[in-house]
């Protein structure tokens, strides 16, 4: 997961949110969604570790193969 550090003013705005928030730039372009988490939810993720080693993740990212979305759709249409 990528971590983004925000300015205090923006953090205060997010801290006051109790439901899902659409985060936009000044032009109105949606940058993403913010889902506030309780302290209990955050604490629940603290001890979770990936079942994959860094080497395995690197291997999967760099290995050739896979399918394009078009190829996947074609296979699904054949079913």
Secondary structure by P-SEA (a helix, b strand, c coil): cbbbbbcaaaaaaaaacccbbbbbcccccccbbbbbbcaaaaaaaccccccccaaaaaaaaaccccccaaaaaaaaaac
